[in-house]
Amino acid sequence: MFRVLIACAKGGVGKTTISTTLAGAWALEGRAVALADADPQGSARIWCERRAGFPGEVAALDGTRRDWARRLPEGVDRVVIDAPAGAMARDLSRFLDEVDALVVPVLPSVLDMEATVRFLNPLAEHPRVASGALPVGLVANRLRPWTQASQQALSQLGAWPCELVAQLRETQAYALLAGLGRCLFDYQSQNVREHQQDWVPLLRWLERARRRR
């Protein structure tokens, strides 16, 4: 079983969107996927409920419960954990001790990047992160590549100790699809396929993390 945690220093950076899109992508590949929603808002669980009956169903779990892992359905081989918004490293210790990879979304703004630094600094002291046993990947989210703000953010992220593993462009498709219980990988229009390509580096990075366990 491969477990990935999606966590960030503040709300509103696309954490749940990344969690649901990743879960949907794996499920559509034929994987048995569970999504543990540890955010009290429960948005990821609502998405799973709306997805029921579509190809690539995803099992929903209440990740706010301490015993959520004991409730995993048999046969699950991929688990995506949507962390609580704004949770810091100390709040995530029960997940950091168990997961196989950590994905950190970052928005291209000064405030968001400063918040991410405050998240990553104590995270670097966690034994599994410090030893390299737990890979940490940054995902630059909601990019507008033609803007100076996005270009500056990418330049700065490239100099950070954690690897920048994906660059996801801004699109309204994520919000529209989330409300339907769908994800980017449910469709194959030309425009959607272009945005699907943004996910290829992240999916490859996670596959490498899975193989190195």
C-alpha positions as CSV (number, residue, x, y, z in Angstrom):
1,M,0.0,0.0,0.0
2,F,1.3,3.4,-1.0
3,R,0.3,6.4,1.1
4,V,0.7,10.1,0.2
5,L,-0.1,13.1,2.3
6,I,-1.2,16.4,0.8
7,A,-0.5,19.2,3.3
8,C,0.2,22.9,3.3
9,A,0.7,25.8,5.7
10,K,-2.6,27.6,5.0
11,G,-6.0,27.1,3.5
12,G,-7.1,28.0,0.0
13,V,-4.0,26.7,-1.9
14,G,-5.7,23.8,-3.7
15,K,-4.9,21.0,-1.2
16,T,-8.2,19.3,-1.6
17,T,-8.2,19.8,-5.4
18,I,-4.8,18.0,-5.6
19,S,-6.0,15.2,-3.3
20,T,-9.2,14.5,-5.3
21,T,-7.5,14.8,-8.7
22,L,-4.7,12.5,-7.7
23,A,-7.2,10.0,-6.2
24,G,-9.3,10.1,-9.4
25,A,-6.3,9.7,-11.7
26,W,-5.2,6.6,-9.9
27,A,-8.7,5.1,-9.7
28,L,-9.2,5.6,-13.4
29,E,-5.9,3.6,-13.9
30,G,-7.6,0.7,-12.2
31,R,-6.1,1.2,-8.8
32,A,-8.1,0.6,-5.6
33,V,-7.9,4.0,-4.0
34,A,-9.1,5.4,-0.7
35,L,-9.1,9.1,0.2
36,A,-8.8,9.9,3.9
37,D,-10.2,13.4,4.6
38,A,-8.6,14.7,7.7
39,D,-9.9,18.2,7.1
40,P,-12.9,19.0,9.3
41,Q,-14.6,20.7,6.4
42,G,-15.0,17.3,4.8
43,S,-14.9,18.5,1.2
44,A,-12.9,15.5,-0.1
45,R,-15.4,13.1,1.4
46,I,-18.3,15.0,-0.3
47,W,-16.4,14.7,-3.6
48,C,-16.1,10.9,-3.1
49,E,-19.8,10.7,-2.4
50,R,-20.7,12.6,-5.5
51,R,-18.3,10.3,-7.5
52,A,-20.1,7.2,-6.5
53,G,-21.4,5.3,-9.5
54,F,-18.9,6.8,-12.0
55,P,-15.9,4.9,-13.3
56,G,-13.0,5.2,-11.0
57,E,-14.8,5.3,-7.7
58,V,-12.8,6.3,-4.6
59,A,-13.5,5.0,-1.1
60,A,-14.0,7.9,1.4
61,L,-12.6,7.7,4.9
62,D,-13.0,10.1,7.9
63,G,-9.3,11.0,8.4
64,T,-10.2,13.0,11.5
65,R,-10.7,9.7,13.3
66,R,-7.6,8.3,15.0
67,D,-8.6,4.8,13.8
68,W,-9.2,5.7,10.2
69,A,-6.4,3.4,8.9
70,R,-8.2,0.4,10.5
71,R,-11.2,1.2,8.4
72,L,-9.5,0.9,5.0
73,P,-11.3,-1.5,2.6
74,E,-9.6,-4.7,1.7
75,G,-7.4,-4.5,-1.4
76,V,-6.7,-0.8,-1.3
77,D,-3.3,-0.1,-2.8
78,R,-3.3,3.7,-2.9
79,V,-4.2,6.0,-0.1
80,V,-4.4,9.8,-0.5
81,I,-4.7,11.8,2.8
82,D,-6.1,15.4,2.6
83,A,-4.5,17.1,5.7
84,P,-6.3,19.7,7.7
85,A,-5.9,23.3,6.3
86,G,-3.2,25.2,8.1
87,A,-1.8,22.2,10.0
88,M,1.9,22.5,10.9
89,A,4.4,19.7,11.2
90,R,3.7,19.1,14.9
91,D,0.0,18.6,14.0
92,L,0.8,16.1,11.3
93,S,3.1,13.8,13.2
94,R,0.6,10.9,13.2
95,F,0.6,11.0,9.4
96,L,4.3,11.9,8.9
97,D,5.3,8.7,10.8
98,E,3.3,6.5,8.4
99,V,3.1,8.0,4.9
100,D,5.4,7.2,2.0
101,A,5.4,10.7,0.4
102,L,4.4,14.3,1.2
103,V,3.1,16.7,-1.4
104,V,3.1,20.5,-0.5
105,P,1.0,22.8,-2.7
106,V,2.3,26.4,-3.0
107,L,0.6,29.4,-4.6
108,P,2.7,32.0,-6.4
109,S,2.3,34.8,-3.9
110,V,4.6,36.4,-1.3
111,L,2.2,35.6,1.6
112,D,1.7,32.0,0.5
113,M,5.4,31.3,0.0
114,E,6.2,32.9,3.4
115,A,3.6,30.6,5.0
116,T,5.2,27.6,3.2
117,V,8.6,28.4,4.5
118,R,7.2,28.5,8.1
119,F,5.7,25.1,7.4
120,L,8.8,23.6,5.8
121,N,11.4,24.7,8.4
122,P,10.0,22.7,11.3
123,L,9.1,19.9,8.9
124,A,12.8,19.5,8.0
125,E,13.5,18.6,11.6
126,H,11.1,15.6,11.5
127,P,13.4,12.5,11.7
128,R,12.0,10.8,8.5
129,V,12.3,14.0,6.5
130,A,15.8,14.8,7.9
131,S,17.0,11.3,7.0
132,G,15.5,11.4,3.5
133,A,13.1,8.5,4.3
134,L,10.1,10.6,3.6
135,P,10.4,12.5,0.3
136,V,8.8,15.9,0.1
137,G,7.7,17.4,-3.2
138,L,6.5,21.0,-3.8
139,V,3.7,21.6,-6.3
140,A,3.4,25.1,-7.7
141,N,-0.3,25.6,-8.1
142,R,-2.6,27.9,-10.0
143,L,0.2,29.3,-12.0
144,R,-0.3,31.9,-14.7
145,P,3.0,31.3,-16.6
146,W,2.7,34.5,-18.6
147,T,2.8,36.6,-15.4
148,Q,5.8,38.0,-13.7
149,A,4.5,36.8,-10.3
150,S,4.4,33.2,-11.4
151,Q,7.9,33.4,-13.0
152,Q,9.4,34.9,-9.9
153,A,7.8,32.3,-7.7
154,L,9.1,29.4,-9.9
155,S,12.6,30.9,-9.7
156,Q,12.4,31.1,-5.9
157,L,11.0,27.6,-5.5
158,G,13.7,26.2,-7.7
159,A,16.2,27.3,-5.1
160,W,14.5,25.8,-2.1
161,P,15.8,22.5,-0.6
162,C,12.7,20.6,-1.4
163,E,12.2,19.4,-4.9
164,L,9.7,21.3,-7.1
165,V,7.9,18.3,-8.7
166,A,5.1,19.8,-10.7
167,Q,3.7,23.1,-12.0
168,L,-0.1,23.2,-12.3
169,R,-1.6,26.0,-14.4
170,E,-4.7,28.0,-13.3
171,T,-8.0,26.7,-14.8
172,Q,-11.6,26.9,-13.7
173,A,-12.1,23.3,-14.7
174,Y,-10.9,22.1,-11.3
175,A,-13.7,23.9,-9.4
176,L,-16.4,22.9,-11.9
177,L,-15.4,19.3,-11.9
178,A,-15.1,19.0,-8.1
179,G,-18.7,20.0,-7.7
180,L,-19.7,17.1,-10.0
181,G,-17.5,14.5,-8.2
182,R,-15.3,14.3,-11.3
183,C,-11.7,15.1,-12.0
184,L,-9.5,16.3,-14.8
185,F,-8.8,12.7,-15.9
186,D,-12.4,11.8,-16.5
187,Y,-12.4,13.8,-19.8
188,Q,-10.3,13.8,-22.9
189,S,-11.0,17.1,-24.7
190,Q,-8.0,18.9,-26.2
191,N,-8.0,21.6,-23.5
192,V,-8.3,19.1,-20.7
193,R,-5.5,16.9,-22.1
194,E,-3.2,19.9,-22.0
195,H,-3.8,20.4,-18.3
196,Q,-3.5,16.6,-17.7
197,Q,0.1,17.0,-18.9
198,D,0.8,19.2,-16.0
199,W,0.3,16.2,-13.7
200,V,2.7,13.9,-15.4
201,P,5.8,15.0,-13.5
202,L,3.9,14.7,-10.2
203,L,2.6,11.2,-11.0
204,R,6.1,10.1,-12.1
205,W,7.7,11.5,-8.9
206,L,5.2,9.6,-6.8
207,E,5.8,6.4,-8.7
208,R,9.6,6.8,-8.0
209,A,8.7,7.4,-4.3
210,R,6.7,4.2,-4.3
211,R,9.4,2.1,-5.8
212,R,12.1,3.4,-3.4
213,R,10.2,2.2,-0.3
